[in-house]
Amino acid sequence: MTVKIELTHKLHVLTRKEEFDSVRIAGKVVVVIDILFATTTMVAALAHGAREVIPVLDEAAARAEDQLRGAGRCVLAGELYAETLPGFVHPAPLALVAHGVKDRTVIYSTTNGTVAMSLAAGAKRIYCGALLNAGRLAEHILTAHAGDTVLLVCSGSGGNFNFEDFFGAGCLVERFAQALGSVTDLSDAARAAQTVYRHSPIPHALLECRLGRMMSARGLKHEVEFACRVDAFPVVPALDDGRLHLLG
């Protein structure tokens, strides 16, 4: 990735979505990260031809959005506390893609990732980030938001720190650092995430973290391994009017 940037970028990592309460997000660029699986799934769906993904807060909001658009016209997918919502498609990336998303609107609800996206409202720009699109997303932000402060937001889980989200943030920090060199201003959290990424081999690191072990125990090891495919999809999903779509 060869991008010439003159202005310094400030790069910070929030380790949990709850840290939104302690930062001012107006004027900042936010990247929401939920590796297992919310943002990974949304990136995968759009990369496989979904028209748009609508991230919502909960099941009730998802059903209301579906009714608004004409019941049955959209793909409903989601979970609550790692249990697939009744009547919804499984929220993991390969399962949703296998169900069929091409040219469809996907309404998506999860316990953490879609909530984090909602909490980011008020930011200058909101993006959906995963290992799958880290390189392309970093490249886009560097060219489209020169000089802006970038917040990489780990969704976490129920208020807790999640290793895989911090790892994903570290991957994005690494991509920024590779392009920017000395003209980047990393917070301590961003430096820590970068160190974790550099010294944690995948897929082993994600398969051995708490959520990775839980997903593997549920027969979803292949989904965790899919989430580890760094830079597999050169796509940039951005949130506009509550809808995630791909930028050209």
Secondary structure, DSSP 8 states (H G I E B T S, - for coil): ------S-EEEEEESSGGGGGGS--BT-EEEEE-TTTHHHHHHHHHHTT-SEEEEESSHHHHHHHHHHH-TTSSEEEEEETTEE-TTSB--SHHHHHHH--TT-EEEEE-SSHHHHHHHTTTBSEEEEE-GGGHHHHHHHHHHHSTT-EEEEEE--BTTB--HHHHHHHHHHHHHHHHHHTTSEEE-HHHHHHHHHHHTS-TTHHHHHSHHHHHHHHTT-HHHHHHHT-TT-----EEEETTEEEE--
